[in-house]
Amino acid sequence: MRRIYINGRIYTMDAAMPYAEAMCTEDGKFLKVGTNFDMEELQIPGVEIIDLNQQSVYPGFIDSHMHLGMLGSNLFECDLVNTGSIEELIERMKAYQKEKQIPKGEWIFGKGWNEDYFDSKRLPSREDLDQISTEHNICLTRGCYHMCVVNSNVLDFLGVDRDNHIIEGGIYDVDENGVPTGICREAALKQVYSAFPPKTKETFKEYIRLSSKYLLSRGLTSVSTDDFMLPGFQKQDVLDAYVELRDANELKLRITEQCLLPDRESLEAFIAKGYRTGKGDDRFKIGQLKLLADGNLGTRTAYMEDAYADDPGNHGFPQYKQEDLNELVQIATAGGFQIAVHAIGDKASGMVITSLEALPEELKQKDLRANLVHCQVLNEGLMDKMQELGVVANVQPIFLHYDVHMAEPRIGAKKLKTSYNWNTMLKRGMHVAFGSDSPIELPDPLFGIYSAVNRRDLNGYPEGGWYPEEKITVDEAISCYTMGSAYATFDDHRKGSIRSGKLADFIVLSENLQEVDPLEIKNLQVLSTYVNGEKVHG
């Protein structure tokens, strides 16, 4: 159906026509963008004309990296975000178990706790979780998703004890007597996750329906999502669930799947099935190969050149040997996959750069658009190489809400001069894409724009901004959340701006992003969201 929107304040993110007052959509695309007068020739019989009444219109936001299924699972399971103490954590879990009437012997899950928000600042332990229940398997995942805590039942189930707790690529924390405490980091967490009972494809569909509705209400129209790491689900069920939702016209968001295939065997098997970056359509398609090069700063597992300032001798640790990472990157690139690698520490980012430099010349000549996901801690040399290789900085500005309080004690002020430095990246001409890593942090793009523009947490701290020289403009932040994220997935010719011929994805906001007080950006409301020219929220 043809629709004409007039009397709007349309911010197109198209350099050829930055602003417009009217636009026409038809068959899921923008037919024309311009003035009210320009639309007169398009007023055929049956056309619907919508008066925007000077409301502000923007392209639909695109989240460059998140976990859509995990967000859905969080909305189903016990929410431990903003828990203020271990005692509160225990009480929340007890109330959840009582409400859900979970039978004895089954698993109980909770997600989102962070000991930095506890009054005691100590990590929870198996003894704490044993107070919740000794008749269930309990796993509570930290908000970063690089650490969990389990009760004694789980440790017994896994056979982890004083004599059996060493694991490559991870840590089972032990007390002064060598007894496991219940804290599981990196590979230890993955071992716990591998013991979860299987979940069904229909359950995954419910997760996607729930999380999609939430994201559309926040102005997101496209997301790149890593769902293979969600415990209990088979990769094929995840892919089939999306296809079935799409075919039933139930998939309202546009989905690009970042495929976590951490070893040669799983990667080659996936390629052998015919999967490649771009396979699919505008509603659901295969995106990048996703790899994890290290952990994170919160748990001090990000792989660093220098030891942690608050943990001398600890450099974190890599998830791969350099030669193994090189091999995976080459197999994927030769097999038609774009690369997206989680790397937070500077040493891990350096490993990713080395793997790209090691590619054969015929592969390096291609437009690879490799994504360095997070790339929080960098240095000048790494940025030079990222720029030279055309690497996309896939960053999450909402991380500042937590990291402004944590990062400097972890890595020191000197390293922060070249970290979280998005203004420097943009001034260099680097490609920057914005996302949220939800549910690690909140998926609201307005929170991300607020963070990048103000360099403050959501409570307004610190006054003046954290390393304020790295603030960016509102227009730059919007661009990173639209054209920047579209570029990251080779979609900049299809979406990311309001332009004739592009997909008709746009939003209407309660106020004007460019005119409102920057500190009020996080309080704006998404009045309506349109995907393919159809209203899906509001």
BAVEX-781969 format. One record per residue (C-alpha): residue in one letter; x, y, z. Coordinates in steps of 0.2 Angstrom, whole numbers, plus 2048, in hexadecimal, padded with zeros to 3 digits. Example, Ala and Ser with C-alpha at 12.3 -4.5 7.8 and 13.67 -1.06 7.14 Angstrom:
a83E7EA827s8447FB824
END
This chain:
m800800800r8068127FCr80781D80Bi80C83080By81383881Bi81284B81Bn817859826g82585082Fr836854836i83F84682Dy851843831t856837823m869833827d86B835815a879842811a871846800m86184C809p86484D81Cy85285481Fa841852817e82F85681Ca826848812m82983680Cc820829803t820816806e81A8087FBd81E7F57FBg8297F680Ak834803803f836816803l82F81C7F2k83482E7F4v83B83A801g83A84D800t82D85B802n81A85B804f8198627F2d8248537ECm8178477F2e80884F7E8e80C8457D9l80B8357E2q7FA8377E9i7F18297DFp7E08237E4g7E08197F3v7F08207FAe7F082380Di7F6834813i7FD836825d80084782Cl810846838n80B856840q81E85B841q82384C84As835846849v83883783Ey84982D83Dp84E81D835g84B80E83Ff85980A84Bi8657FB848d86D7F2856s87E7EB850h8807DE85Dm8747D686Ah86D7C686Fl85A7C686Bg8567B4871m8607B7881l8567C7884g8467BD882s84C7B088En8507BE89Bl83E7C4899f8387B289De8457AE8ABc8497B68BCd84F7C88BAl85E7CC8C5v8627DC8BDn8667EA8CAt8667DE8D9g86D7E88E7s8737D98F2i8767C78F3e8687C68FFe85C7CE8F3l8637C28E5i85E7B38F0e84D7BA8F4r8497BE8E2m84E7AC8DDk8437A58EBa8347AF8E6y8377AA8D4q8387988D8k8287998E3e81F7A28D5k8247968C7q8227878D2i83177F8CAp83276C8CEk8407658D8g84F75F8CEe84C76C8C0w85777B8BCi85378D8C2f85B79B8B8g85E7AD8BCk8677BB8B2g86E7CC8B4w8767CD8C5n8867D88C7e8907D88D7d8967EA8D4y8847EF8D9f8847E48E9d8867ED8FAs8937E08FEk89C7E08EDr8A07CD8EFl89C7C08E3p88D7B48E7s8927A28EBr88B7918EAe8877928FCd87C7A18F9l8737988EBd8717898F6q866794901i85A7968F2s8597838F0t8637738F1e8567698E7h8587738D7n8677768CBi8697898CCc8737948C0l8737A78C1t87C7B08B3r8857C18B6g87F7CF8ACc88F7CE8A1y88B7BC89Ch89D7B789Em89B7B18B0c88D7A78BAv88B7A08CBv88478F8CEn87E7858DEs8867768E5n87A76A8DBv8817718CAl89376F8D0d88F75D8D5f8867598C5l89575F8BBg8A27568C6v8AB7668CAd8B47668DBr8C47698E4d8CD75C8D9n8C47608C9h8C27728C5i8CF7778B8i8C877B8A7e8D1783898g8CB794893g8C17978A3i8C17968B6y8B778E8C4d8BB7998D2v8C17908E2d8C37968F4e8D27968FFn8D0783901g8CF7808EFv8BC77C8EFp8B27838E0t8A87928E6g89A7908D8i8A179F8CEc8A47998BCr8AD7A48AFe8AE7A389Ca8B1791897a8AB78B8A8l89B7948A5k89978C894q89B77B89Cv88D77F8A8y882785899s886775890a87D76B89Ef86D77589Cp85E76B897p85976D884k84C77A87Ft83F77A871k83E784861e82D78A867t835791877f84179B86Ck8337A2862e82B7A8871y83B7B0876i83C7B9866r82A7BF866l82C7C6877s83D7CF874s8387D5863k8297DE86Ay8347E6877l8417EC86Al8347F385Es82D7FE86Cr83F80586Eg84180A85Bl84B7FB855t8477F4844s8567E9841v8627E084Cs8717D584At86F7C8857d87A7B985Ed86E7AC863f87979C862m88079F873l86F79E87Bp87078E886g86477F882f860783870q86777A860k86E786853q86277F846d853782851v858794853l85A796840d84A78C83Ca840796849y8447A7841v8407A082Fe82F799836l82B7AA83Er8307B382Ed8257A8823a8167AA82Fn8187BD82Ee81C7BD841l82E7C4840k82C7D7841l83E7DB844r84B7D9837i8587CC83Dt86A7C9838e8707BA841q8827BB848c8877A8848l8927A3857l89C794850p8AB79385Bd8B5785854r8BA77E843e8AF76F843s89F779846l8A478783Ae8A877B82Ca89877182Ff88E78282Ei89678781Ea893775816k880778819g88178780Dy88079581Ar8897A5815t8887B781Bg8797BF812k8707AE810g85D7B3813d8537C2810d8507D3816r8467CC825f8527BE82Bk8637BB824i8747B3829g8807C082Fq8927BF835l89C7B083Dk89C7B584Fl8AC7B185Al8B17B586Ca8C37BA86Ed8C37BE880g8B77C188Fn8B37D2897l8B97E08A2g8AC7DD8B0t8B37CC8B4r8C57D08AFt8C57C38A1a8C87CF893y8D97CC88Bm8E47DA88Fe8F67DF889d8F97E689Ba8F37DE8ABy8E47E48B3a8E77F48BEd8DD7EC8CCd8E37DA8CAp8F67DA8C7g8FC7CB8BDn8EB7C88B5h8EA7CC8A2g8DA7C38A0f8DB7B5893p8D77B1881q8CA7A587Ay8D57A086Ck8E779D868q8EC7A985Ae8EF79B84Dd8DD794851l8D57A584Fn8DE7A883Fe8D8797838l8C679B83Cv8C67AC835q8CE7A5825i8C2797823a8B37A2826t8B97B081Aa8BD7A380Cg8AC79C80Fg8A27AC80Df8A07B181Fq8A37C3826i8AB7C3836a8A67CA847v8B17C7856h8AE7CC868a8BD7D486Ei8BE7E087Dg8D07E0883d8DE7E8878k8E77D7877a8D87CE871s8D47DC864g8E67DA85Em8E47C785Cv8D57CB851i8DF7D8846t8ED7CB844s8E07BE83El8DA7CA831e8EC7CF82Ca8F07BC82Al8E27BA81Cp8E87B680Be8EA7C5800e8DB7C07F5l8D07C0804k8D67D080Bq8D27D97FBk8C07D67FEd8B47E2807l8B47D8817r8AD7E4823a8B37DA832n8AA7DF842l8B47E1852v8A67E085Fh8A87EA86Ec8BB7EF86Cq8BB7F987Cv8CD7FA880l8D87FF871n8E880886De8ED81385Eg8F6805855l8E67FA856m8DB80884Fd8E880B841k8E67F983Cm8D37F983Eq8D2808832e8DE800826l8D57F0825g8C47F8825v8BE7F0835v8AE7F683Ca8AE7FB84En89E7F3855v89C7FC866q88F7FD873p88E80F87Bi881809888f890800890l895811898h88780F8A4y8918028ADd8A28058A7v8A48178ADh8A58108BEm8AF8008BAa8BB8038ACe8C880E8B4p8CC8048C3r8CD7F48B8i8D97FB8AAg8E080C8B0a8DE81D8AAk8EC81C89Dk8E380E893l8D3818894k8DA825889t8D881A87As8C9810880y8B681387Dn8BC820871w8AF821864n8B1834860t8C383085Cm8BE821850l8B182C847k8BE83A845r8CA82E83Dg8BC829831m8BA817838h8A980E836v8A080D847a89080384Af88680585Ag87D7F7863s8797F2875d87F7E0878s86D7DE880p8697D688Ci87A7DA893e8747EC893l8647F488Fp8607F387Cd85880587Ap86180F86Dl85C81F875f86681A884g875816879i874827870y87382F881s882826887a88D82A877v88783D877n88984088Ar896833890r88C8318A0d8838228A8l8708228A8n87082B8B9g87A83A8B1y88B8358B9p89883D8B7e89384F8B5g89B8558A5g89E84489Ew8AB83589Fy8BA83A895p8AF84788De8BB84A87Ee8B383A877k8A1840876i89983F865t88B84A85Ev87984485Dd87A84384Ae88983884Ba88182D858i87182B84Es87C82783Fc885819848y87481184Dt86E81283Bm87A81382Dg88980D837s8807FD83Da8797FB82By88B7FC824a8917EF830t8867E2828f8877E7816d8767EF817d87A801815h872801803r8627FA80Ak85F80281Bg86680E827s85F81E81Fi84E825818r852825806s8488207F6g84A80E7F3k84F809804l8457FE810a837808818d83D80682Bf83B816835i83581C846v82C82B84Dl83383385Ds82A83D86Be83784B869n84585185El856848862q86085785Be856864865v85385C876d85F85E884p86C850881l86984A893e85784888Fi85A83C880k85882D88Bn846832890l83F83487Eq832828879v82F81E869l81E823863s81D817855t82880A84By827805839v82F7F6830n82C7F481Eg82080381Ee8157FA82Ak81280083Cv8187F3848h8187FE858g80D80D85E
END
